[in-house]
Amino acid sequence: MASQDTGRPTSGPVYIEEPRFSRWLFGSSAAAWIWLVARLWLGYEWLHAGWEKLQSPAWMDGGKALQGFVKGAIAASNEPEHPQVAYGWWVNFLGWVSDNASWMAKLVAVGETAIGICLILGLFTGVMAFLGVVLNLSFMFSGSAGVNPAFAIVGLLLVLAWRNA
């Protein structure tokens, strides 16, 4: 890009204007109520899921629930056509999780609860929404769709709207 008066290149960065709707949706205090509702809903869902796990001996005493989930996902990877777990590297990771299920189950339960509390309180919203998306993706990679795609979409939108969420 050339400067208007000298014809020489400009030395500064070039800024690309974002669309007006995106600027309003992700940066306007007028749209903050949308993100408040999304944040509270997603926070409640994470808190509820994590709290149930914290109260469950199958999660907190030895990780039998996580181990069962992982073993089911590994077994589903052996289906001849269209396996639910499609990546060998993920199957290897799930094997590692199964071997460490006693502490990984506690980490999942505490992590889900912490994500929920932080989202409800509006603490570290972008970071917590991102961590929630990571958990959702790990469940989806393991062949469990359920609510995870919806949670991941809302989580990604909250990551984008971190300024006013």
C-alpha positions in Angstrom: 0.0 0.0 0.0 1.5 3.4 -0.9 1.3 6.6 1.1 -0.8 9.3 -0.6 1.8 12.0 -0.7 5.1 10.2 -1.2 4.2 7.1 -3.2 6.4 5.0 -0.7 5.0 2.1 1.2 3.4 2.8 4.6 5.2 1.3 7.5 2.2 0.6 9.8 -0.2 -2.3 10.0 -3.3 -2.4 7.8 -6.5 -2.7 9.8 -9.4 -4.6 8.2 -12.8 -3.4 9.5 -15.0 -6.1 10.8 -18.7 -6.2 9.8 -21.0 -3.9 11.7 -23.1 -6.9 13.0 -20.1 -8.7 14.3 -18.8 -5.6 16.0 -22.3 -5.1 17.6 -22.7 -8.8 18.6 -19.2 -9.4 20.0 -18.2 -6.0 21.3 -21.3 -4.0 22.2 -22.7 -3.6 25.6 -26.1 -3.6 24.0 -25.6 -7.3 23.0 -24.3 -8.2 26.5 -27.6 -9.6 27.6 -27.4 -12.2 24.9 -24.1 -13.4 26.3 -25.3 -13.2 29.8 -28.1 -15.7 29.0 -25.7 -17.9 27.1 -23.1 -17.7 29.8 -25.5 -18.5 32.6 -27.1 -21.4 30.7 -23.8 -23.0 29.8 -22.4 -22.3 33.3 -25.4 -24.0 34.9 -25.1 -27.0 32.6 -21.4 -27.4 33.4 -22.0 -26.9 37.1 -24.8 -29.5 37.1 -22.7 -32.1 35.2 -19.7 -31.5 37.4 -21.6 -31.5 40.7 -23.3 -34.9 39.8 -19.8 -36.3 39.2 -18.5 -34.9 42.5 -21.3 -36.6 44.4 -20.8 -40.0 42.6 -18.5 -42.6 44.1 -18.1 -44.0 40.5 -16.3 -40.8 39.6 -14.6 -39.8 42.9 -13.5 -43.2 44.3 -11.3 -44.9 41.7 -12.8 -43.4 38.5 -14.8 -46.5 37.5 -17.3 -44.3 35.6 -14.5 -42.7 33.5 -12.9 -46.0 33.0 -16.1 -47.5 31.7 -16.7 -44.6 29.4 -13.2 -44.9 28.0 -13.3 -48.7 27.6 -16.6 -48.3 25.7 -15.0 -45.7 23.4 -12.0 -47.9 22.8 -14.3 -50.8 22.0 -16.3 -48.6 19.6 -13.1 -47.8 17.7 -12.9 -51.4 16.6 -16.2 -51.3 14.6 -15.3 -52.3 11.0 -17.3 -49.6 9.2 -17.5 -46.0 10.6 -16.0 -46.4 14.0 -17.1 -43.9 16.6 -13.5 -43.2 17.5 -11.8 -42.6 14.2 -8.3 -41.7 15.2 -5.6 -44.1 16.4 -3.8 -41.5 18.3 -7.0 -40.7 20.2 -7.5 -44.4 21.0 -3.9 -44.4 22.4 -4.7 -41.4 24.5 -7.9 -43.1 25.8 -5.8 -46.0 26.8 -3.6 -43.7 28.8 -6.7 -42.1 30.4 -8.0 -45.6 31.3 -4.7 -46.3 33.1 -4.9 -43.0 35.0 -8.7 -43.0 35.5 -8.5 -42.7 39.3 -7.2 -39.1 39.2 -8.4 -38.2 35.8 -12.0 -38.7 36.8 -11.5 -36.3 39.8 -9.9 -33.8 37.4 -12.9 -34.0 35.0 -15.4 -33.6 37.9 -13.6 -30.7 39.5 -12.9 -29.1 36.1 -16.5 -29.2 35.0 -17.6 -27.8 38.3 -15.0 -25.0 38.2 -16.0 -24.1 34.6 -19.6 -23.9 35.6 -19.0 -21.7 38.7 -16.7 -19.4 36.7 -19.1 -19.0 33.8 -22.0 -18.3 36.2 -19.9 -15.7 38.0 -18.4 -14.2 34.8 -14.9 -15.0 35.9 -12.3 -15.7 33.2 -15.2 -16.2 30.8 -13.2 -16.6 27.6 -10.7 -19.0 29.2 -13.4 -21.1 30.9 -15.5 -21.3 27.8 -12.4 -22.4 25.9 -11.6 -25.1 28.5 -15.3 -26.2 28.2 -14.9 -26.5 24.5 -11.7 -28.6 25.0 -13.7 -31.0 27.2 -16.6 -31.1 24.7 -14.2 -32.0 21.9 -12.6 -34.7 24.0 -16.1 -36.2 24.6 -16.9 -35.9 20.9 -13.6 -37.5 19.8 -14.5 -40.3 22.1 -17.7 -40.9 20.2 -20.2 -39.2 22.5 -22.2 -36.6 20.8 -25.2 -35.9 23.1 -25.2 -32.3 24.2 -21.5 -31.7 23.4 -22.0 -30.1 20.0 -24.4 -27.6 21.3 -22.2 -26.8 24.3 -19.2 -26.5 22.0 -21.0 -24.0 19.7 -22.1 -21.8 22.6 -18.7 -22.1 24.2 -17.0 -21.0 21.0 -19.4 -18.0 20.7 -18.6 -17.1 24.3 -14.9 -17.2 23.5 -15.5 -14.8 20.7 -17.7 -12.6 22.9 -15.3 -12.6 25.9 -15.2 -8.8 26.1 -18.9 -8.4 26.8 -19.9 -11.9 28.0 
